């Protein structure tokens, strides 16, 4: 285990050079500032481990990113992923439709292609794709 908080657990899988983030149900009610701080912390963990892929399991819940948070994500977070050479990002959709839509919107189509981002309904599908 690499990191744990009230909202998530992060495991570094050295064999596949990836970070596996599991958001828990409390994440859907987290304050915006906590979400931003968690993402900045995650970027630092990517840098430290030099992982080139990550899998986000949001099936238990995820923070709903309103448009201004999505813009911040695109302006502040995504360029750092690109600078670090992130190769693949897999997301397991939350069960909540609104949370799932906000995840989709966080990576527009162009960013999703550049960063090789894919969305899945199950953790098994996500693992199969990201390990290839």
trRosetta pair geometry for C-beta under 8 A, 3 or more apart (Angstrom, degrees):
i j d omega theta_ij theta_ji phi_ij phi_ji
1 4 6.1 2 171 -41 129 111
1 9 6.5 -58 -140 -171 110 100
1 10 7.3 106 -166 78 67 51
1 11 5.6 -55 -107 -98 51 75
2 10 4.7 -60 67 106 104 97
2 11 6.2 147 3 -126 93 19
2 12 4.5 90 -56 -25 129 99
2 19 6.9 -66 36 -131 155 102
2 45 6.1 101 145 -155 133 128
2 49 7.1 -33 -125 -62 149 137
3 8 7.5 23 108 101 99 100
3 9 7.4 170 92 -156 58 39
3 10 4.3 18 51 42 93 115
3 41 7.0 154 -162 147 161 120
3 45 6.1 -86 -18 -90 137 147
4 8 7.3 -147 -138 100 44 55
4 9 4.9 4 -110 -113 87 74
4 10 7.3 -149 -66 24 50 68
5 8 5.7 27 48 45 93 71
5 38 6.9 -126 42 -108 155 110
6 24 7.9 -112 151 56 46 126
6 26 5.6 -78 148 106 89 157
6 30 8.0 146 96 -100 106 109
7 23 6.4 -23 161 -146 81 77
7 24 6.3 -163 -167 42 32 88
7 26 5.4 -117 -101 92 62 102
7 27 4.5 99 -163 -87 97 79
7 30 5.3 16 -100 -73 138 142
7 34 7.0 139 -28 146 150 120
7 38 6.3 -67 78 -91 139 154
8 21 5.7 -13 -170 -169 131 91
8 22 6.3 153 -157 79 73 49
8 23 5.1 -37 -96 -101 95 53
8 24 6.6 -168 -87 0 37 81
8 27 6.6 60 -59 -79 85 124
8 38 6.6 110 14 -161 132 134
9 21 7.5 157 81 -154 46 47
9 22 4.9 -6 56 56 92 102
9 24 7.5 65 -8 -39 91 105
10 19 5.7 -8 -169 -175 105 108
10 20 7.0 153 -155 77 53 49
10 21 5.1 -14 -102 -100 84 71
10 22 7.8 -172 -77 21 39 67
10 42 7.2 177 -90 -114 150 86
10 45 6.4 26 135 156 159 168
11 19 7.2 153 77 -159 44 57
11 20 4.6 -14 60 59 96 103
11 22 7.8 31 -1 -5 100 104
12 18 7.9 171 -155 93 50 37
12 19 5.8 -31 -103 -103 62 73
12 20 8.0 -170 -80 19 15 77
12 45 7.9 -141 -75 173 108 108
12 49 5.3 -152 -128 -126 130 148
12 51 6.7 -140 -140 -61 89 131
13 16 4.9 3 121 43 118 97
13 17 7.5 -51 96 11 77 12
13 18 5.0 -4 59 64 108 81
13 19 7.4 176 19 -96 79 20
13 20 5.8 60 -20 -17 114 111
14 17 6.9 21 -162 -79 37 49
16 53 6.9 -64 141 62 97 132
16 130 7.3 75 161 126 140 96
16 131 5.6 -73 -125 -115 137 79
17 50 7.7 -51 -158 109 104 77
17 51 5.4 165 168 -134 65 65
17 52 5.5 17 133 26 119 91
17 53 6.4 89 101 24 79 96
18 51 5.3 109 -122 -166 23 120
18 52 7.4 -65 -85 62 67 55
18 53 3.9 -42 -101 84 106 95
18 54 5.6 165 -167 -92 87 38
18 55 6.2 52 155 -7 133 92
18 88 7.9 -41 -105 74 123 101
18 130 6.4 75 -112 155 166 125
19 42 7.6 158 121 -159 156 90
19 45 6.4 96 -110 123 153 117
19 46 6.5 -97 -5 -89 142 74
19 49 6.6 124 -66 63 106 155
19 51 4.9 144 -25 77 87 169
19 53 7.7 -178 25 96 61 53
19 54 4.4 -13 62 -114 88 101
19 55 7.5 -165 94 31 49 63
20 54 7.2 -177 -78 -158 30 68
20 55 4.9 -7 -116 64 73 104
20 57 7.1 25 180 -8 87 108
21 42 7.0 0 -88 -123 142 128
21 54 6.5 29 -5 176 104 114
21 55 7.1 -177 29 90 68 52
21 56 4.8 -10 66 -115 110 67
21 57 6.8 -172 93 27 56 69
22 57 4.5 -10 -111 65 71 116
22 60 7.5 50 175 17 87 123
23 27 4.1 -24 -177 -14 109 166
23 56 7.2 25 -15 -176 105 89
23 57 6.8 -165 23 91 70 61
23 58 4.9 18 39 -114 127 66
23 60 6.3 -162 99 63 71 94
23 61 6.1 -119 125 82 108 65
23 62 5.3 79 93 -95 162 69
23 63 7.8 -122 -151 -11 146 77
23 94 8.0 -47 80 -84 129 107
24 27 6.0 133 62 -16 49 98
24 60 5.3 -33 -147 104 39 144
24 61 6.7 8 130 47 32 107
25 28 6.5 -37 -174 13 52 108
25 60 4.8 -89 -58 160 70 101
25 61 4.5 97 -128 0 43 138
26 29 6.1 -73 -167 49 52 97
26 30 6.5 74 138 -60 79 90
26 61 7.3 146 36 81 23 143
27 30 5.4 -30 -149 -11 41 120
27 35 7.9 94 -164 -99 83 95
27 58 7.5 -107 91 -138 150 85
27 60 7.6 97 26 96 113 92
27 61 5.0 158 59 107 92 98
27 62 5.6 -23 117 -120 125 29
27 63 5.5 -90 164 -41 86 75
28 61 3.8 -87 -31 -175 109 119
28 62 6.3 45 -83 56 75 26
28 63 6.6 -172 -114 -85 31 34
28 64 6.9 48 -153 -25 74 87
28 94 7.5 120 -81 -151 114 153
28 96 6.8 80 -118 18 143 155
28 99 6.1 -62 -114 -88 106 137
30 34 4.6 -114 174 86 108 127
30 35 5.4 131 104 -57 120 86
30 38 7.7 8 150 -10 160 141
30 63 5.5 -58 53 -91 106 109
31 34 4.6 93 62 5 82 105
31 35 7.2 -148 97 -7 43 85
32 35 5.6 -55 -152 33 35 113
32 36 6.4 32 154 -17 68 104
32 63 7.9 127 -106 -171 50 130
32 69 6.3 -130 -144 -88 107 126
33 36 5.7 -51 -147 37 34 111
33 37 6.2 35 153 -19 66 107
34 37 5.7 -55 -145 39 31 112
34 38 6.3 34 154 -22 64 105
35 38 5.7 -54 -149 34 30 112
35 39 6.6 27 154 -17 64 104
35 63 4.4 110 -107 -142 135 173
35 65 7.8 -172 155 -90 152 82
35 69 7.1 13 100 -154 138 138
36 39 5.9 -56 -151 36 31 109
36 40 6.5 29 153 -17 65 106
36 69 7.5 -126 -69 -138 95 97
36 72 6.9 -38 -111 132 113 146
37 40 5.8 -54 -148 37 32 110
37 41 6.3 36 151 -21 65 106
38 41 5.5 -54 -148 37 32 114
38 42 6.3 37 151 -24 65 104
39 42 5.4 -49 -147 32 34 116
39 43 6.6 40 152 -22 64 99
39 73 7.2 -95 -161 -113 166 88
39 77 5.5 -50 162 -98 127 136
40 43 5.7 -46 -151 30 35 114
40 44 6.8 35 150 -16 62 103
40 77 8.0 -112 -77 -93 55 93
41 44 5.7 -56 -155 37 34 112
41 45 6.5 35 148 -20 66 104
42 45 5.5 -53 -149 34 35 112
42 46 6.5 40 151 -21 66 100
43 46 5.7 -49 -152 31 33 114
43 47 6.6 34 149 -19 63 104
43 77 6.4 -139 -68 -136 127 78
43 80 5.0 15 -147 123 129 150
43 81 7.7 -100 -116 -60 94 68
44 47 5.5 -51 -150 35 35 114
44 48 6.3 35 153 -20 67 107
45 48 5.6 -52 -143 37 33 112
45 49 6.1 14 164 -3 67 111
46 49 6.5 -68 -141 48 23 96
46 50 7.8 82 164 -91 54 12
46 51 5.7 -94 -138 56 67 94
46 54 7.1 -68 -97 -49 111 132
46 80 8.0 120 71 136 136 106
46 81 7.6 -31 140 -108 170 67
46 84 5.8 55 134 163 119 170
46 86 7.2 -27 -166 -83 142 109
47 50 7.3 13 -177 -72 27 52
47 84 6.5 -114 -87 -107 69 130
51 54 6.4 84 125 -67 130 86
52 84 7.7 -165 -113 135 61 94
52 85 6.1 -39 -128 111 101 90
52 86 6.0 165 -167 -131 53 40
52 87 4.5 35 152 3 106 107
52 88 7.6 59 127 23 80 74
53 86 7.0 123 -91 -165 33 77
53 87 5.5 -47 -70 64 85 93
53 88 4.3 3 -123 61 106 91
53 89 7.1 -167 -157 -74 63 42
53 90 7.7 27 177 -1 103 94
53 130 5.6 140 168 -170 136 104
54 86 7.2 -40 6 -147 97 120
54 88 7.9 180 31 96 43 65
54 89 5.8 3 63 -119 81 74
54 90 7.6 -151 106 35 45 70
55 89 7.9 167 -87 -162 35 46
55 90 4.5 -10 -117 66 78 107
55 91 7.9 178 -161 -77 53 28
55 92 7.6 39 175 -18 91 97
55 126 5.5 117 -149 148 114 119
55 127 7.0 28 -123 -85 161 59
55 130 5.2 -103 -74 -18 109 171
56 89 7.2 13 -3 -176 107 90
56 90 7.0 -178 27 93 66 55
56 91 4.8 -12 67 -111 106 71
56 92 6.9 -155 99 23 58 71
57 60 7.6 45 134 5 92 90
57 92 4.7 7 -126 40 59 128
57 123 5.7 13 -113 -103 118 107
57 126 7.4 178 -85 68 78 161
58 61 6.8 -93 -178 94 74 21
58 62 3.9 8 -161 -60 125 122
58 91 6.3 -5 12 -168 116 92
58 92 6.0 174 36 78 64 70
58 93 6.7 -48 76 -166 102 16
58 94 4.6 -62 133 -57 97 85
58 99 7.0 -159 154 148 122 119
58 103 6.4 174 63 -84 164 148
59 92 5.0 -34 -46 126 97 117
59 93 6.9 58 -94 85 66 45
59 94 6.2 164 -127 -114 20 41
59 95 6.4 58 -171 -34 65 83
59 123 6.9 -71 -22 -50 142 98
60 94 7.4 -60 66 -128 23 85
60 95 7.9 14 -115 2 18 105
61 94 5.6 62 -120 -135 23 125
61 95 7.9 -37 -72 33 57 87
61 96 6.8 40 -118 6 69 124
61 99 6.5 -113 -156 -127 54 169
62 94 4.7 -129 8 -50 103 134
62 96 7.9 -152 37 53 80 111
62 99 4.6 133 57 -177 92 117
62 100 8.0 108 41 -70 129 42
62 102 7.3 -168 107 76 113 112
62 103 6.0 29 108 -63 161 115
63 69 8.0 -109 134 152 117 159
63 99 7.8 126 73 -135 16 99
63 102 7.8 -108 109 113 57 143
64 98 5.9 -7 -115 134 126 103
64 99 5.6 -95 -82 -99 80 65
64 102 4.7 156 -152 -25 60 165
65 69 4.3 -133 -155 95 79 118
65 70 4.9 107 141 -62 118 80
65 73 6.6 -9 -153 -19 146 143
65 102 4.4 150 40 173 76 112
65 103 7.5 114 16 -73 117 40
65 105 7.1 -160 83 81 111 102
65 106 5.3 69 56 -80 159 107
66 69 5.1 88 53 12 68 104
66 70 7.2 -129 101 -7 32 91
66 102 7.7 -31 -57 -129 30 124
67 70 5.4 -54 -144 36 34 114
67 71 6.4 36 156 -21 67 102
68 71 5.6 -46 -148 33 35 115
68 72 6.6 40 151 -19 63 102
69 72 5.5 -48 -149 35 36 114
69 73 6.3 43 148 -23 64 104
70 73 5.4 -51 -148 35 32 117
70 74 6.4 32 153 -18 65 105
70 102 7.4 -137 -68 -166 114 79
70 105 5.7 -44 -117 125 151 99
70 106 5.3 -133 -124 -107 90 59
71 74 5.7 -54 -148 37 31 110
71 75 6.1 20 157 -12 66 113
72 75 5.9 -65 -142 44 27 105
72 76 5.5 -12 174 13 69 120
72 77 7.6 59 129 -7 69 99
73 76 6.8 -64 -117 52 16 86
73 77 4.8 -32 -156 32 59 126
73 78 6.5 71 146 -28 69 95
73 106 5.5 -35 108 -156 159 96
74 77 7.5 -5 -42 50 12 85
74 78 5.3 -6 -140 10 40 136
74 106 7.9 -166 -54 -172 83 56
74 108 7.5 29 -105 -2 130 106
74 111 7.1 -116 -125 -66 92 153
75 78 7.7 63 4 36 13 100
75 79 7.4 -15 175 -6 29 116
76 79 7.3 -89 -175 33 11 102
76 80 7.4 0 152 -12 53 114
77 80 5.9 -68 -162 34 35 111
77 81 6.7 34 150 -20 71 103
78 81 5.5 -50 -151 31 39 114
78 82 6.5 36 153 -17 68 104
78 107 7.7 144 -101 -111 123 78
78 111 5.8 -52 -148 -144 143 133
78 115 7.3 -104 -151 -51 92 144
79 82 5.4 -53 -148 38 37 114
79 83 6.2 40 153 -22 68 105
80 83 5.5 -49 -142 37 34 113
80 84 6.3 28 157 -15 64 107
81 84 6.0 -64 -150 41 27 106
81 86 4.3 -39 -175 12 87 140
81 89 7.6 -7 -161 -57 145 134
81 115 6.0 20 127 -121 131 130
82 85 7.7 39 176 -69 32 29
82 86 7.1 -63 -73 30 28 94
82 114 6.9 -10 -104 142 112 123
82 115 6.9 -91 -78 -83 78 97
86 89 6.5 30 153 -52 127 100
86 115 5.9 10 94 -150 111 97
87 116 6.2 -14 159 48 51 138
88 115 7.9 128 -122 154 20 67
88 116 4.7 -58 -104 107 63 119
88 117 7.8 151 -164 -86 49 37
88 118 7.7 -18 -165 12 93 101
88 129 7.7 -170 -176 133 135 89
88 130 5.4 163 123 -133 133 75
89 107 7.7 176 88 -84 141 158
89 115 5.6 6 7 141 121 112
89 116 6.9 137 20 90 70 66
89 117 4.4 -15 69 -108 107 80
89 118 7.5 160 87 23 60 58
90 117 7.8 177 -78 -155 29 54
90 118 5.6 -15 -112 67 70 90
90 119 7.9 154 -162 -94 54 25
90 120 6.3 5 -174 0 99 121
90 126 4.1 133 156 -162 130 94
90 127 7.8 174 109 -58 164 29
90 129 5.7 143 -102 81 129 114
90 130 4.3 -91 -16 -59 137 118
91 103 5.8 167 173 170 154 133
91 117 7.2 22 -6 -175 106 95
91 118 7.3 -170 28 95 74 44
91 119 4.9 -22 70 -112 103 71
91 120 6.9 166 86 24 50 73
91 126 7.2 -136 74 -117 16 130
92 119 8.0 142 -100 -163 17 60
92 120 5.3 -39 -103 77 63 94
92 121 7.4 37 -154 160 74 9
92 122 6.7 -39 -135 145 111 10
92 123 5.2 -12 -90 -80 155 62
92 126 5.0 -82 -64 -32 92 149
93 100 4.5 29 -162 -121 106 111
93 103 6.8 -174 -121 62 67 148
93 119 6.0 60 -58 179 96 104
93 120 6.9 -152 -6 83 85 38
93 121 5.9 -22 34 -105 117 49
94 99 3.9 -28 67 103 150 128
94 100 5.2 -144 54 -61 80 75
94 103 7.0 148 4 -18 99 136
95 99 8.0 36 59 55 45 126
95 100 7.9 -132 86 -45 6 115
96 99 4.1 67 81 14 109 112
96 100 6.6 180 89 -13 54 86
97 100 5.6 -56 -147 37 31 113
97 101 6.4 32 155 -20 66 104
98 101 5.8 -52 -148 34 31 111
98 102 6.6 30 154 -19 63 104
99 102 5.8 -55 -150 34 32 110
99 103 6.7 34 151 -20 64 103
100 103 5.7 -54 -154 33 34 113
100 104 6.6 37 149 -20 65 104
101 104 5.5 -51 -150 34 36 115
101 105 6.3 29 155 -15 67 108
102 105 5.8 -56 -145 41 33 109
102 106 6.5 48 151 -38 63 99
103 106 5.6 -45 -153 15 33 118
103 107 7.9 -5 162 12 60 94
103 119 7.2 128 121 -116 118 125
104 107 7.4 -89 -171 51 30 78
104 119 6.8 -13 -93 -66 80 163
105 108 7.5 11 -163 -78 47 66
107 111 4.8 -131 -160 94 75 115
107 112 4.6 102 141 -70 114 85
107 115 7.1 -102 -144 53 128 131
107 117 5.0 -63 159 95 163 168
108 111 5.2 88 53 14 71 103
108 112 6.9 -134 97 -10 32 93
109 112 5.6 -55 -144 34 28 114
109 113 6.6 27 157 -18 63 103
110 113 6.0 -56 -154 34 30 108
110 114 6.4 26 153 -15 65 109
111 114 5.6 -58 -145 40 34 110
111 115 5.8 4 165 6 70 115
111 117 7.1 17 121 6 79 138
112 115 6.5 -68 -136 54 22 92
112 116 7.9 42 167 -133 53 4
112 117 4.1 -96 -141 58 71 111
112 118 7.8 109 -173 -68 105 40
113 116 7.5 17 -172 -74 28 43
113 117 7.9 -57 -29 30 21 84
118 126 7.7 174 97 -122 101 72
118 129 5.7 -91 78 148 150 156
120 123 7.6 136 105 -80 128 18
120 125 4.2 -177 -156 93 131 114
120 126 4.2 -154 41 -63 150 84
120 129 7.0 -170 -63 12 134 137
121 125 6.7 48 50 29 66 145
122 125 4.7 96 65 5 89 101
122 126 7.0 -154 98 -5 49 87
123 126 5.5 -57 -150 38 35 114
123 127 6.2 37 153 -22 69 105
124 127 5.9 -54 -148 34 29 111
124 128 6.5 29 155 -20 63 106
125 128 5.8 -55 -150 34 31 112
125 129 6.4 25 156 -15 65 108
126 129 6.0 -61 -150 38 29 107
126 130 6.1 15 161 -12 67 113
127 130 6.2 -62 -137 41 26 101
127 131 6.1 21 167 -18 64 114
128 131 6.5 -65 -148 35 20 106
128 132 7.2 26 156 -29 57 104
129 132 6.2 -58 -164 18 32 112
